[in-house]
């Protein structure tokens, strides 16, 4: 396979992101994605982001925005070198260097796949004072070996087939989570859980009573208690994120935010909730062997775990705004979290709820495992295709 080397700046335009002024609230809205390194952990196509900016915010940093087929690389921090791809007109923060406006001889996704194997290399050429930094100028000078465009397209076709299956798994996971929330809404917000005779409780005239502590009606006979009253187990990890090697292990490792890493050893098993305790509030649930970082709280409520998870998920904004405090990096005030009060359904209702919802979380875990296996297969195949050890025809 004949390869020709190009500097990154020769295959497209290099853009360093910028953050619109946070002092002007009108810079933020829902018009454009604002991509940060958090979105790069999932890899491949980025179609959504936690943050969005308005047209005004976009225009204020227009020369630092990207459009069309673009490859995004995290270039600041100890976790630098993560890569993503997008076809959106969007913006990124200053921790990301992007390649856009690709020349015709380079397939953007081929550049994405090549860069996705170079995390250690990019880190090795970064300057390090307090924080590793790969500047725009240094990033632009990185050499990328390219075969002819026809070969690039064939490699992309093979690898994209695997990636697309992973994307389908992600959509299935999102749908499973949506189904769990919808069931929770019918049962515990509208209170139309099935009665002993199978009819919806509230719709069939079930008695509702006003509860002062919650400031709303709840079914007659339900208790109101603190979260800590039902907390069966809470544990703290000693593993830090910078100790994790994503290329090793099949046990999901939960940390602050939505990114999931992987390790060899597990700390917990069965159904558990993972709540971030540093930075911003986020919560996830997983069925099976799992591990988690020092900035994550693993909590279990026994048979009430699935019910508590969706409840916590529904008030995550309140938790973030009111229970995370600190002058620098904010941290969760666990005692205040434990004091949150919630209506407690009878055991028979929870058991009926779990019959459906826990199965959804099991299916979610199965899809996550499937995606991990596909990722491993792609990671084995990718360098072989890139260096010609395996030809496209083979």
C-alpha positions as CSV (number, residue, x, y, z in Angstrom):
1,X,0.0,0.0,0.0
2,X,1.5,3.3,-1.1
3,X,1.2,6.1,1.5
4,X,1.9,9.8,1.1
5,X,2.4,12.0,4.2
6,X,0.6,15.3,4.7
7,X,0.6,17.7,7.6
8,X,-2.8,18.1,9.2
9,X,-3.0,21.7,8.0
10,X,-2.6,20.4,4.4
11,X,-5.6,18.1,4.5
12,X,-8.1,20.8,5.8
13,X,-8.7,23.9,7.8
14,X,-7.7,23.7,11.5
15,X,-9.9,25.6,13.9
16,X,-9.5,26.1,17.7
17,X,-12.8,26.5,19.5
18,X,-13.9,29.4,21.7
19,X,-16.5,29.9,24.4
20,X,-19.0,32.7,24.0
21,X,-19.1,35.2,26.9
22,X,-20.8,33.6,29.9
23,X,-21.7,37.1,31.2
24,X,-24.3,37.5,28.5
25,X,-27.1,34.9,29.0
26,X,-28.4,35.6,25.5
27,X,-25.4,33.8,24.1
28,X,-26.8,30.5,25.2
29,X,-30.0,28.8,23.9
30,X,-30.9,25.9,21.7
31,X,-29.8,26.9,18.1
32,X,-26.3,25.3,17.8
33,X,-24.4,22.5,19.5
34,X,-21.6,23.6,21.8
35,X,-19.3,20.7,22.0
36,X,-16.9,20.1,24.9
37,X,-14.4,17.3,25.6
38,X,-17.2,15.4,27.4
39,X,-18.8,14.7,24.1
40,X,-15.5,13.3,22.7
41,X,-15.5,10.3,25.1
42,X,-18.2,8.5,23.1
43,X,-16.3,8.9,19.9
44,X,-17.7,8.7,16.3
45,X,-20.6,10.9,15.3
46,X,-21.6,13.7,17.6
47,X,-25.2,14.6,17.0
48,X,-26.1,16.2,20.4
49,X,-24.3,18.0,23.2
50,X,-25.1,18.9,26.9
51,X,-24.7,22.6,26.0
52,X,-26.1,24.7,23.2
53,X,-25.6,28.3,22.2
54,X,-27.9,30.9,20.5
55,X,-27.5,32.5,17.1
56,X,-26.1,35.5,19.0
57,X,-23.5,33.4,20.8
58,X,-22.6,31.6,17.6
59,X,-22.0,34.9,15.7
60,X,-19.9,36.2,18.6
61,X,-17.3,33.5,17.9
62,X,-18.0,32.8,14.2
63,X,-14.4,32.6,13.2
64,X,-13.9,29.8,15.7
65,X,-16.9,27.7,14.6
66,X,-17.0,24.7,12.3
67,X,-19.4,23.4,9.6
68,X,-19.8,20.2,7.5
69,X,-17.7,17.1,7.9
70,X,-15.4,17.9,10.8
71,X,-13.0,15.9,13.0
72,X,-12.7,17.1,16.6
73,X,-9.7,16.4,18.9
74,X,-9.3,17.2,22.6
75,X,-6.0,19.0,23.0
76,X,-5.9,20.2,26.6
77,X,-5.8,18.2,29.8
78,X,-4.6,14.9,31.1
79,X,-7.3,13.1,29.2
80,X,-6.4,14.8,25.9
81,X,-6.4,13.0,22.5
82,X,-10.0,11.9,22.4
83,X,-11.6,12.2,19.0
84,X,-15.1,12.8,17.6
85,X,-16.7,13.5,14.3
86,X,-19.6,15.7,13.3
87,X,-21.4,16.9,10.3
88,X,-23.2,19.7,12.2
89,X,-22.7,23.5,12.0
90,X,-21.6,24.0,15.6
91,X,-19.1,25.4,18.0
92,X,-16.6,23.9,20.4
93,X,-14.8,25.2,23.5
94,X,-11.1,26.2,23.4
95,X,-10.0,22.7,24.6
96,X,-10.7,21.3,21.1
97,X,-8.9,21.6,17.8
98,X,-11.0,20.7,14.8
99,X,-10.3,19.9,11.2
100,X,-12.9,21.0,8.7
101,X,-13.2,21.9,5.0
102,X,-11.3,18.8,4.0
103,X,-9.4,18.6,0.7
104,X,-10.9,16.1,-1.8
105,X,-8.0,13.7,-1.5
106,X,-8.8,13.0,2.2
107,X,-11.9,11.2,3.4
108,X,-12.8,13.0,6.7
109,X,-13.7,9.8,8.4
110,X,-10.4,8.2,7.4
111,X,-8.7,11.1,9.2
112,X,-11.0,10.5,12.2
113,X,-10.1,6.8,12.4
114,X,-6.4,7.5,12.0
115,X,-6.4,10.1,14.8
116,X,-8.5,7.8,17.1
117,X,-5.4,5.5,17.3
118,X,-3.0,8.4,18.2
119,X,-4.1,9.4,21.7
120,X,-0.8,8.4,23.3
121,X,1.2,10.0,20.5
122,X,-0.7,13.3,20.7
123,X,-0.1,13.4,24.5
124,X,3.6,12.7,24.0
125,X,4.1,15.8,21.8
126,X,2.1,18.1,24.0
127,X,3.8,20.7,26.2
128,X,3.3,20.1,29.9
129,X,3.6,22.8,32.6
130,X,0.7,22.4,35.0
131,X,-1.7,21.1,32.3
132,X,-0.8,19.2,29.0
133,X,-1.4,21.4,26.0
134,X,-1.2,20.6,22.3
135,X,-1.4,24.0,20.6
136,X,-3.1,24.6,17.3
137,X,0.3,25.2,15.6
138,X,1.8,21.9,16.9
139,X,-1.4,20.0,16.1
140,X,-1.4,21.4,12.5
141,X,2.1,20.1,11.9
142,X,1.3,16.5,12.8
143,X,1.9,14.2,9.8
144,X,-0.8,11.9,8.7
145,X,0.0,9.1,6.1
146,X,-2.7,8.7,3.5
147,X,-3.3,6.0,0.9
148,X,-5.3,6.9,-2.3
149,X,-8.8,8.1,-1.8
150,X,-10.3,4.9,-3.2
151,X,-8.6,2.8,-0.4
152,X,-9.6,5.4,2.2
153,X,-13.2,5.1,1.2
154,X,-13.1,1.3,1.4
155,X,-11.6,1.4,4.9
156,X,-14.2,3.9,6.0
157,X,-17.0,1.7,4.6
158,X,-15.8,-1.3,6.7
159,X,-15.2,0.6,9.9
160,X,-18.4,2.6,9.6
161,X,-20.5,-0.6,9.4
162,X,-19.2,-1.5,12.9
163,X,-19.7,2.1,14.2
164,X,-23.2,2.3,12.8
165,X,-24.1,-0.9,14.7
166,X,-22.8,0.8,17.9
167,X,-24.9,3.9,17.1
168,X,-28.0,1.6,16.8
169,X,-27.2,0.2,20.2
170,X,-27.0,3.7,21.6
171,X,-30.4,4.5,20.2
172,X,-31.8,1.3,21.6
173,X,-30.4,2.2,25.0
174,X,-31.9,5.7,24.8
175,X,-35.3,4.1,23.9
176,X,-35.1,1.7,26.8
177,X,-34.4,4.6,29.2
178,X,-37.3,6.5,27.7
179,X,-39.6,3.6,28.2
180,X,-38.6,3.3,31.9
181,X,-39.3,7.0,32.4
182,X,-42.7,6.7,30.7
183,X,-43.8,3.8,32.9
184,X,-42.6,5.7,36.0
185,X,-44.6,8.7,34.8
186,X,-47.8,6.7,34.5
187,X,-47.4,4.9,37.7
188,X,-45.9,7.5,40.1
189,X,-46.8,10.9,38.7
190,X,-50.2,10.3,37.3
191,X,-50.7,7.5,39.8
192,X,-52.3,5.1,37.3
193,X,-50.4,2.1,38.5
194,X,-52.5,-1.1,38.3
195,X,-54.7,-1.9,41.3
196,X,-54.9,-5.4,42.7
197,X,-57.8,-6.0,40.2
198,X,-55.6,-4.7,37.3
199,X,-57.5,-1.4,36.9
200,X,-55.5,2.0,37.0
201,X,-55.5,3.3,40.6
202,X,-56.3,7.0,40.2
203,X,-58.4,6.6,37.0
204,X,-60.6,4.0,38.7
205,X,-61.3,6.2,41.7
206,X,-58.4,5.3,44.0
207,X,-58.3,7.5,47.1
208,X,-55.8,10.4,47.0
209,X,-54.8,12.3,50.1
210,X,-53.0,15.7,50.5
211,X,-49.5,15.4,51.9
212,X,-48.1,18.6,53.6
213,X,-44.4,17.5,53.4
214,X,-44.5,17.0,49.6
215,X,-47.1,19.7,48.9
216,X,-49.2,17.4,46.7
217,X,-51.6,14.5,46.7
218,X,-50.4,10.9,47.0
219,X,-52.3,7.6,47.1
220,X,-53.9,6.8,50.5
221,X,-51.6,4.7,52.7
222,X,-48.3,5.7,51.0
223,X,-45.5,6.7,53.4
224,X,-43.3,9.8,53.0
225,X,-39.7,9.2,54.0
226,X,-36.1,10.5,53.5
227,X,-33.9,8.9,50.9
228,X,-31.5,7.8,53.6
229,X,-34.3,5.8,55.2
230,X,-34.2,3.4,52.2
231,X,-30.5,3.6,51.5
232,X,-29.2,0.0,51.8
233,X,-25.6,0.5,50.7
234,X,-23.3,3.4,49.8
235,X,-19.7,2.9,48.9
236,X,-16.7,5.0,48.0
237,X,-14.1,4.1,45.4
238,X,-10.4,4.7,45.6
239,X,-9.9,4.7,41.8
240,X,-9.2,8.0,40.1
241,X,-10.0,8.7,36.5
242,X,-6.4,9.2,35.5
243,X,-5.6,5.7,36.6
244,X,-7.9,4.2,34.0
245,X,-6.8,2.7,30.7
246,X,-9.8,2.5,28.4
247,X,-8.1,0.0,26.1
248,X,-8.1,-2.6,28.9
249,X,-11.1,-4.3,30.5
250,X,-14.7,-4.9,29.9
251,X,-16.1,-3.7,33.3
252,X,-17.9,-0.3,32.9
253,X,-16.3,2.4,35.0
254,X,-18.6,5.3,35.9
255,X,-17.4,8.8,36.7
256,X,-18.8,12.4,36.8
257,X,-20.7,13.2,33.6
258,X,-22.0,10.7,31.1
259,X,-18.7,9.3,30.0
260,X,-18.1,5.6,30.7
261,X,-14.6,4.1,30.8
262,X,-13.7,0.4,31.2
263,X,-11.5,-1.5,33.7
264,X,-10.7,-5.1,34.6
265,X,-11.9,-5.2,38.2
266,X,-15.4,-4.7,39.5
267,X,-16.4,-3.1,42.8
268,X,-20.1,-3.9,42.8
269,X,-22.6,-6.2,41.1
270,X,-26.4,-6.3,40.5
271,X,-28.4,-3.1,40.0
272,X,-26.7,0.1,41.3
273,X,-27.0,3.8,40.9
274,X,-24.0,6.0,40.2
275,X,-24.3,9.6,41.3
276,X,-21.5,12.1,40.6
277,X,-20.3,14.0,43.7
278,X,-17.9,16.5,42.1
279,X,-18.4,19.2,39.5
280,X,-21.9,18.8,38.1
281,X,-24.8,16.5,39.0
282,X,-25.3,13.4,36.9
283,X,-26.8,10.0,37.6
284,X,-26.7,6.6,35.8
285,X,-27.9,3.1,36.5
286,X,-26.3,-0.2,35.6
287,X,-27.2,-3.9,36.0
288,X,-24.2,-6.1,36.4
289,X,-20.5,-5.9,37.4
290,X,-19.3,-2.3,37.5
291,X,-16.7,0.0,39.0
292,X,-16.6,3.8,39.6
293,X,-14.3,6.7,40.4
294,X,-13.5,8.6,43.5
295,X,-15.8,11.4,42.4
296,X,-18.8,9.1,42.1
297,X,-21.1,7.7,44.8
298,X,-22.5,4.2,44.3
299,X,-25.8,3.8,46.0
300,X,-28.3,1.0,46.3
301,X,-31.9,1.0,47.6
302,X,-32.5,-2.8,47.4
303,X,-35.9,-3.4,45.6
304,X,-36.5,0.3,45.4
305,X,-33.4,1.0,43.4
306,X,-35.0,1.4,40.0
307,X,-37.8,3.6,41.4
308,X,-35.3,5.8,43.3
309,X,-33.1,6.1,40.1
310,X,-35.8,7.6,38.0
311,X,-36.9,9.8,40.8
312,X,-33.3,11.1,41.3
313,X,-33.0,11.5,37.5
314,X,-36.2,13.7,37.5
315,X,-34.8,16.1,40.1
316,X,-31.1,16.1,38.9
317,X,-31.5,19.8,38.0
318,X,-32.5,20.6,41.6
319,X,-29.6,18.5,43.0
320,X,-27.1,20.3,40.7
321,X,-28.4,23.8,41.6
322,X,-29.0,23.4,45.3
323,X,-26.9,20.5,46.6
324,X,-23.6,21.1,44.9
325,X,-21.6,23.8,46.7
326,X,-18.0,25.0,47.0
327,X,-15.8,27.9,46.0
328,X,-13.8,26.0,43.5
329,X,-14.9,22.6,42.3
330,X,-18.4,22.0,43.6
331,X,-19.3,18.9,45.6
332,X,-22.5,17.1,46.5
333,X,-23.7,17.7,50.1
334,X,-24.6,14.1,50.8
335,X,-26.4,14.8,54.0
336,X,-28.7,17.2,52.3
337,X,-29.2,14.7,49.5
338,X,-30.2,12.1,52.0
339,X,-32.7,14.5,53.6
340,X,-34.8,14.7,50.3
341,X,-38.3,13.3,50.9
342,X,-40.1,11.0,48.6
343,X,-43.4,9.1,48.5
344,X,-42.9,5.4,49.1
345,X,-45.2,3.0,47.3
346,X,-46.2,-0.3,48.9
347,X,-43.9,-3.3,48.2
348,X,-46.5,-5.0,45.9
349,X,-46.5,-2.0,43.6
350,X,-42.7,-1.8,43.5
351,X,-42.5,-5.5,42.8
352,X,-44.9,-5.1,39.8
353,X,-42.9,-2.0,38.6
354,X,-39.6,-3.9,38.8
355,X,-40.9,-6.8,36.7
356,X,-40.9,-4.5,33.7
357,X,-38.3,-1.8,34.5
358,X,-35.5,-3.9,35.8
359,X,-35.7,-6.0,32.6
360,X,-35.3,-2.7,30.6
361,X,-32.1,-1.9,32.6
362,X,-30.8,-5.5,31.9
363,X,-31.4,-5.0,28.2
364,X,-29.5,-1.7,28.4
365,X,-26.5,-3.5,30.0
366,X,-26.6,-6.1,27.3
367,X,-26.5,-3.5,24.6
368,X,-23.6,-1.7,26.3
369,X,-21.7,-5.0,26.4
370,X,-22.4,-5.6,22.7
371,X,-21.1,-2.1,21.9
372,X,-18.0,-2.8,23.9
373,X,-17.3,-6.0,22.0
374,X,-17.8,-4.2,18.7
375,X,-15.4,-1.4,19.8
376,X,-12.8,-4.0,20.7
377,X,-13.2,-5.7,17.3
378,X,-12.8,-2.3,15.5
379,X,-9.8,-1.3,17.6
380,X,-8.1,-4.6,16.6
381,X,-9.0,-4.1,12.9
382,X,-8.3,-0.4,12.6
383,X,-4.5,-0.3,12.9
384,X,-4.2,-3.4,10.6
385,X,-6.2,-1.6,7.9
386,X,-4.3,1.7,8.4
387,X,-0.8,0.2,8.0
388,X,-1.7,-2.3,5.3
389,X,-1.2,-5.5,7.3
390,X,-4.8,-6.4,6.2
391,X,-6.0,-5.3,2.8
392,X,-9.5,-4.2,2.1
393,X,-10.0,-7.3,-0.2
394,X,-9.0,-9.6,2.6
